[in-house]
Amino acid sequence: MTTLNPAEMDEIAARHPAVFHRSFWQRFRVAFITGGFVLYALYCWWFFAIGHVLGTANWNIAGTYLADWVSYEVRPEVTIADDGAMKLTFPRFSPLGPNAEPDWVEIERGTMTRTTPAAGASITTAKKPASMGFMGEGAVLGGSAAAAEGMATATTREEEVVKRARITLNSSTSVEVVPDRVTVQHAGETLVVDMTGSHVKPEGALPAWATQKTPGQKITLAFGFAGWGEIEAGDVSIRRRFLGWANFIFDTNSPFHGKSTSEVVSLITSGDRIDAKQSNLSLAWNNILYNAEWQHLDVWTKLLQTIVMAFVGTLFAMLLAFPLAFLAARNITRNWFSNQITKRLFDFLRSVDMLIWALFFTRAFGPGPLAGMSAIFFTDTGTLGKLYSEALENIDDKQREGVKSVGAAPVAVQRYGVLPQVMPLFASQALYFWESNTRSATIIGAVGAGGIGLKLWEAMRTNSDWENVAYMVLLILIVVFVFDGISNALRSRLMGKPAH
Amino acid sequence: MALNTLHDGFSEKGALIERHWQELNARRRLYTWLGLAILAVALSGSLWFANETNAGKFFDRLPYLFDFVGDMVPRDGLEVFRALFDLPSPYDDGSFKYNYPEGRLYITESLYIPEYFHKMLETLNIALFSTIIGMVFGFLLCFLAAKNLVANRLLRGFVRRFMEILRAFPEVVLAGFFLAILSLGPLPAVIAVSIHTVGALGKLFFEVVENADMKAEEGLRAVGASWIERVWFGIVPQVLPNFVSYFLLRLEINVRASTIIGAVGGGGIGELLRLSIGQNHQAKTLAIVLLLLITIIAVDQFSAWLRRKLVGDHAFRLAQ
């Protein structure tokens, strides 16, 4: 290892004054700039009230919403009447269909003699929600209704009721309901809840996964991803979460719902016609397209609208920007006035944001792809025109002079002297914008310019269709990646070298 | 050599070459026409489809377009500036159309910020803050995605895919999701734009890093510098001007993006614009458009000036 003596060091220092004697700004600029950013971040913290917003945010909901992207809940509900008659129901729009009997819900049925004070015209009470446990024809009523009507005669009859229901969520989690007791097992712990009277009384201490805010009232059970449940007096409702998208192909109204692939295939190929008017194949296809939950046809149409918006908008923008760029380029059109006019036009089109054009055309054409298309067309005419005219101004003049020198007409000079130089660049830039517009078309769609953006926005606003959002996002990602690939491949062929 | 000899008497070899050239030419022409035909079919199909699925048909609605333009003319020219600076309007009839002074944001007893300036500031802050966040994370990620710095293909591929997904994920969905959690306000817009910016800047950054001159890095490697030291002292100084240039470019784009995100519920000026166009408030709409136009041009000019100072003219490629 060589060491420098002081004289050598001085000599080096003298030779490189810029390194050893730096100005104040040079020495501390990193600290200044970093400090500036930190100060700005603090200002934004205050300006956007970030601490407050993050503090009041509902993070539990975030988890549920995220889980909704890739999973769904099935909600069996056990209702217990005052006399101990139980009933198990699924909500009307259950993913399993109205009369499901899944194998993870075990039911033990039996008959019991029920004394029911029958009343005459008390339709109002018969319309009570299903959770009250008084279902069906003949309006089995509670005591209050009998008192109100005052003309009741008690009748007794044999009825088939649920004696015991056992709902299994996963290997370690299950809920068993008998009329006066609910037994919950989860993660090796057992919770027994006494349901006699109209109180909910846990026996022993509550495990960590169960909470009860007020004694005697509702107990909430949290089983993590497996689901959750609520125990109330006379009502035990369980949500079991399943991974996947429910009824993605056939909805619950379809005759093909719940059948295995081979069953569906054999029905389509050799089964008897389910609907006399059409073949099973066309029925199945219709059922898929008009699936009430997923709305495949609508989603695909909207996605195609978005693609069309980007395609037509960019293509028209290119077609218009192309001739205008020749007018705007100083070296092609030697007329200061026309140069300035076209350049300012490009600036105007570009600077009036795509959003403004989108809102404007949505008002004019009504919601739909025409508005989005026009917005993209107007904005990109400006952007492409600017890029094109800059490219034209940077061309090599020798080719043009060569063509001109052999006496070619002005049009021929442009065609053979200019176009070959800029055409690959023009096409490459148009392709690039086509690809990036596919992305922007999604977002301007959300302000009303049609396409999948609007549909996405509507699905998100309800906060309950996150699985539909996930489906559309997946489709958009696929489209964007495919177009990205096509555009990159075409561009690298045009430019003769990899575009990246 | 006279021209006619070329045409009349080819040697055998010459005739072959001539024939090949003719064939190639014919094939090229065929491909060109085929391509144009496909394009024409795709275009007319698209136009038909767009017109068919639109709420109003193009030619039916065209007259309304001009009506709408006519509708946008305010009662007098000064009205636009009254709306812009929140001055009371002589036409004030108590409706939302002319209630300009109600948007004033008072700082002191008498000094106020006009509503639209305040909202514009909010939009600009969304853009700047999320571009900074995007740059910080893009900066941290880009070195892991560069071929010349990370030999591990798995790590590189993972980081690149990750950035691609961030870039391609629709901003509307991010904004909508965080709106659901964080409730209304500009923060969902900040998060949505930031996430997109991380992906976009990360990609541009790692391409710059891959094109960096490796000599400085080799020198540092020779004296036994660690990976972080090599990156920090060997790569960062030469790529920083380009990074800043891309940062500014992205800032221009993000000003527009945050306006749009604002219109779908993220606050800021975009939301006001959407409302005022929807309710046909001419003067308010024109005031916002004017303010937006001026702001966007100012930001573009400022960024172009700074970029030219930093890296010279060659960095004027427009990037997404």
Contacts between the chains, C-beta under 8 A, distances in Angstrom:
chain1	res1	chain2	res2	distance
A	37	B	132	6.4
A	40	B	128	7.6
A	40	B	129	7.5
A	40	B	132	7.2
A	41	B	129	7.5
A	41	B	132	7.3
A	44	B	125	6.2
A	44	B	129	4.5
A	47	B	122	7.7
A	47	B	125	5.8
A	48	B	125	7.4
A	48	B	129	7.5
A	48	B	185	7.3
A	48	B	186	5.5
A	48	B	187	5.4
A	48	B	190	6.5
A	49	B	185	7.6
A	50	B	187	6.4
A	53	B	182	5.4
A	53	B	183	7.5
A	53	B	185	6.0
A	53	B	187	5.0
A	54	B	182	7.5
A	54	B	187	8.0
A	56	B	183	7.4
A	57	B	181	5.4
A	57	B	182	4.9
A	57	B	183	7.5
A	58	B	181	6.0
A	59	B	181	7.2
A	61	B	180	7.2
A	61	B	181	6.1
A	62	B	181	4.7
A	65	B	177	6.9
A	65	B	180	6.3
A	65	B	181	7.3
A	301	B	53	6.4
A	304	B	49	6.8
A	305	B	49	7.5
A	305	B	50	6.8
A	305	B	53	5.8
A	308	B	46	4.3
A	308	B	49	5.8
A	308	B	50	5.3
A	309	B	50	7.2
A	311	B	42	7.3
A	311	B	43	7.9
A	311	B	46	5.8
A	312	B	43	6.6
A	312	B	46	5.0
A	312	B	47	6.3
A	312	B	50	6.6
A	315	B	39	7.8
A	315	B	43	6.3
A	347	B	297	7.4
A	351	B	293	5.5
A	351	B	296	4.8
A	351	B	297	5.1
A	351	B	300	7.1
A	352	B	289	7.0
A	352	B	292	7.7
A	352	B	293	6.1
A	353	B	256	5.1
A	353	B	259	5.6
A	353	B	260	7.3
A	353	B	292	6.1
A	353	B	296	6.5
A	354	B	256	6.8
A	354	B	260	7.0
A	355	B	256	7.2
A	355	B	259	5.3
A	355	B	260	4.4
A	355	B	263	5.6
A	355	B	270	6.1
A	355	B	273	7.1
A	356	B	273	6.9
A	356	B	289	5.8
A	356	B	292	6.7
A	359	B	263	7.2
A	359	B	273	6.5
A	359	B	274	5.9
A	359	B	277	4.7
A	359	B	278	7.9
A	360	B	68	7.8
A	360	B	277	6.9
A	361	B	65	7.9
A	363	B	68	5.5
A	363	B	277	6.0
A	363	B	278	7.7
A	364	B	61	6.3
A	364	B	64	6.0
A	364	B	65	4.0
A	364	B	68	5.0
A	365	B	54	6.3
A	365	B	55	7.5
A	365	B	56	5.4
A	365	B	58	7.0
A	365	B	61	4.8
A	365	B	65	7.2
A	366	B	54	6.5
A	366	B	55	3.4
A	366	B	56	3.6
A	366	B	61	6.4
A	367	B	54	7.8
A	367	B	55	5.0
A	368	B	50	7.3
A	368	B	53	6.1
A	368	B	54	3.1
A	368	B	55	4.8
A	368	B	56	7.2
A	369	B	49	7.8
A	369	B	50	4.1
A	369	B	53	6.3
A	369	B	54	5.9
A	370	B	50	5.7
A	370	B	51	6.7
A	370	B	54	4.4
A	370	B	56	7.7
A	370	B	58	5.9
A	370	B	61	7.7
A	371	B	54	7.7
A	373	B	50	6.0
A	383	B	318	7.1
A	387	B	318	6.2
A	390	B	316	7.6
A	432	B	320	7.7
A	436	B	320	4.6
A	439	B	168	7.0
A	439	B	170	7.4
A	442	B	170	4.8
A	442	B	172	6.2
A	443	B	170	6.7
A	443	B	171	5.6
A	443	B	172	5.1
A	443	B	257	8.0
A	443	B	260	5.6
A	443	B	261	7.5
A	443	B	264	7.3
A	444	B	260	6.6
A	445	B	172	8.0
A	446	B	172	4.6
A	446	B	263	8.0
A	446	B	264	4.5
A	447	B	260	7.1
A	447	B	263	4.8
A	447	B	264	6.0
A	447	B	274	6.1
A	450	B	53	7.6
A	450	B	54	6.9
A	453	B	170	7.6
A	453	B	172	5.7
A	456	B	170	6.8
A	456	B	172	5.7
A	456	B	173	6.2
A	456	B	176	7.3
A	457	B	172	6.2
A	457	B	176	6.5
A	457	B	264	6.3
A	460	B	172	8.0
A	460	B	173	7.0
A	460	B	176	3.7
A	460	B	177	7.1
A	460	B	179	7.9
A	460	B	180	7.0
A	461	B	176	7.6
A	463	B	180	5.4
A	469	B	173	6.2
A	469	B	176	7.7
A	473	B	169	7.0
A	473	B	170	6.3
A	473	B	173	5.5
A	476	B	168	7.7
A	476	B	170	5.6
A	477	B	165	7.3
A	477	B	168	5.4
A	477	B	169	7.1
A	480	B	168	4.5
A	481	B	164	7.6
A	481	B	168	6.6
A	484	B	168	7.7
A	500	B	207	6.5
